[in-house]
Amino acid sequence: MRVYVSLPLTGPRAAQGNDAADGVRLALEQAGGEAGTLDVEVRFLDDAKGAAWDPVAAGANARSAAQDSSAVAYIGELDSQPTRASVPITNDAGIVQIS
């Protein structure tokens, strides 16, 4: 199973985004890389592209998850504005989104 994480990994909010990404990494490490008996793979995506956030990047990240048949969850975005770009896409795909 795959979890997508979309955060500002570059630009002015990179420190906060990378802190959140580190939290995901730590949680996965503490769970032994599994959810129950299933292996979990995480894909980290940048929703900033050098800006505070980019609506095109947030939408593209959500579409990547929506087109992946092994995607089970989407973590992101860091703020409500980019979430407005991604949540309709993840909702339509039936993927739980945690923001």
Secondary structure by P-SEA (a helix, b strand, c coil): cbbbbbccccccaaaaaaaaaaaaaaaaaaaccccccbbbbbbbbbccccccccaaaaaaaaaaaaaccccccccccccaaaaaacaaaaaaacccccc
